[in-house]
Amino acid sequence: MGKSIRTTFSLPSEQHGELLRIAEDSHVSTAWVVREAVRLYLAERYPLLQETGKEQTMGETEQSAKKRR
């Protein structure tokens, strides 16, 4: 993955609340949840652009968090 670019956007309050809940339940940041959602969307919508490699999936991150407990 290349250099990160900071992006600002607005969400309806319901979506923001859901985003916070998902991040808390998964023991990850809200930024990570958004990056993962974008990665999954792009992989599904534009499979030829899909990166191979280093980024963890939500399931892998949850498993790592459980191991640390």
trRosetta pair geometry for C-beta under 8 A, 3 or more apart (Angstrom, degrees):
i j d omega theta_ij theta_ji phi_ij phi_ji
1 4 7.9 33 141 -68 115 78
1 51 6.8 41 -77 -166 77 171
1 53 7.7 -167 -31 92 79 135
1 54 7.0 -110 -4 60 99 114
1 55 6.7 75 -42 -54 132 109
11 15 4.3 -117 176 87 114 117
11 16 4.6 144 89 -58 122 86
11 19 6.9 39 118 -9 173 141
12 15 4.9 86 60 10 82 103
12 16 7.1 -153 92 -7 40 89
13 16 5.5 -55 -145 38 35 114
13 17 6.2 39 156 -21 67 104
14 17 5.8 -54 -151 35 29 112
14 18 6.5 29 152 -17 63 106
15 18 5.6 -54 -148 38 34 112
15 19 6.2 40 151 -23 66 105
16 19 5.5 -51 -148 34 32 116
16 20 6.5 34 153 -18 64 103
17 20 5.7 -53 -150 35 32 111
17 21 6.4 32 152 -19 65 106
18 21 5.6 -53 -147 36 33 113
18 22 6.3 34 155 -20 66 105
19 22 5.9 -53 -146 35 28 110
19 23 6.4 27 156 -17 62 108
19 30 5.4 64 148 -145 106 104
19 33 5.8 158 -158 99 81 142
19 34 7.1 22 -147 -62 128 88
20 23 5.8 -57 -148 38 29 111
20 24 6.2 25 157 -16 65 109
20 30 6.2 -24 -91 -89 55 121
21 24 5.9 -58 -146 39 28 108
21 25 6.0 25 159 -15 66 112
22 25 5.9 -58 -142 41 26 109
22 26 5.9 8 163 -4 64 118
22 33 5.3 113 104 -132 118 146
23 26 6.1 -71 -141 49 23 100
23 28 5.5 -106 -147 80 71 69
23 29 6.0 -25 -154 158 126 16
23 30 4.5 -65 -58 -77 158 59
23 32 7.1 123 -123 56 98 94
23 33 4.9 -101 -75 -24 88 134
24 27 7.6 26 -177 -71 29 40
26 33 7.1 130 51 -84 143 105
26 58 6.2 -61 -140 -160 144 96
26 61 6.5 47 169 104 106 117
26 62 5.6 -77 -145 -82 80 93
26 65 7.4 151 168 4 52 157
27 61 7.6 -167 77 148 87 98
27 62 7.3 122 37 -115 102 57
27 65 4.1 126 72 -137 144 152
28 32 4.2 -94 163 76 117 142
28 33 6.2 138 97 -50 116 81
28 58 7.9 -113 5 -129 153 74
28 61 5.6 21 -68 155 130 146
28 65 7.8 -107 -50 -57 79 137
29 32 4.6 105 58 -1 81 98
29 33 7.3 -141 99 -3 49 82
30 33 5.5 -50 -152 34 40 114
30 34 6.5 39 151 -18 68 103
31 34 5.8 -56 -151 38 33 110
31 35 6.3 32 152 -18 67 106
32 35 5.7 -54 -146 38 32 111
32 36 6.1 32 155 -19 66 107
32 61 7.4 134 157 -123 141 167
33 36 5.8 -55 -147 38 29 111
33 37 6.3 31 153 -21 64 106
33 58 8.0 52 -117 -102 69 111
34 37 5.7 -53 -146 35 31 112
34 38 6.4 29 155 -16 65 105
35 38 5.8 -57 -149 38 30 109
35 39 6.2 33 152 -22 66 107
35 55 8.0 -135 138 -147 116 134
36 39 5.5 -52 -145 36 32 114
36 40 6.3 29 157 -16 65 106
36 55 7.9 174 -100 165 74 122
36 57 7.3 105 -144 -150 116 46
36 58 5.7 98 179 -59 156 92
37 40 6.0 -56 -147 39 28 108
37 41 6.2 31 154 -21 63 108
38 41 5.6 -54 -145 37 31 113
38 42 6.2 27 159 -15 65 107
39 42 6.1 -60 -148 39 26 107
39 43 6.2 26 155 -20 63 110
39 51 7.8 -64 -145 36 104 108
39 55 6.4 -139 -128 123 163 159
40 43 5.7 -55 -144 37 30 112
40 44 6.3 24 159 -14 65 108
41 44 6.1 -63 -150 40 26 105
41 45 5.8 7 162 -4 67 119
42 45 6.0 -62 -129 49 27 100
42 46 5.4 -38 -170 48 68 103
42 49 5.9 -76 167 89 108 122
42 50 7.2 159 119 -88 89 63
43 46 7.5 -59 -96 66 11 61
43 47 6.2 45 -177 -108 53 61
43 49 7.9 -126 -93 79 44 80
43 50 4.5 68 -123 -105 82 109
44 47 7.2 4 -137 -67 12 84
46 49 4.4 16 125 18 113 118
46 50 7.6 173 104 -42 68 72
47 50 5.4 -19 -163 -19 50 121
51 55 7.2 74 89 11 125 119
56 60 4.1 -131 -165 89 99 125
56 61 5.0 118 122 -55 132 85
56 64 7.3 -34 -153 -9 159 138
57 60 4.8 97 51 6 74 102
57 61 7.2 -141 94 -4 39 87
58 61 5.8 -59 -150 37 31 110
58 62 6.3 32 154 -19 67 106
59 62 5.7 -52 -145 36 31 111
59 63 6.4 31 155 -19 64 105
60 63 5.7 -54 -149 36 31 112
60 64 6.4 33 152 -20 64 105
61 64 5.6 -52 -148 35 34 113
61 65 6.4 35 153 -20 66 104
62 65 5.7 -53 -149 35 32 112
62 66 6.5 33 153 -20 65 105
63 66 5.8 -53 -149 34 32 112
63 67 6.6 35 152 -21 64 105
64 67 5.7 -54 -152 33 32 113
64 68 6.7 31 152 -20 64 106
65 68 5.8 -57 -152 33 34 111
65 69 7.0 44 151 -34 64 98
66 69 5.8 -44 -157 14 37 116
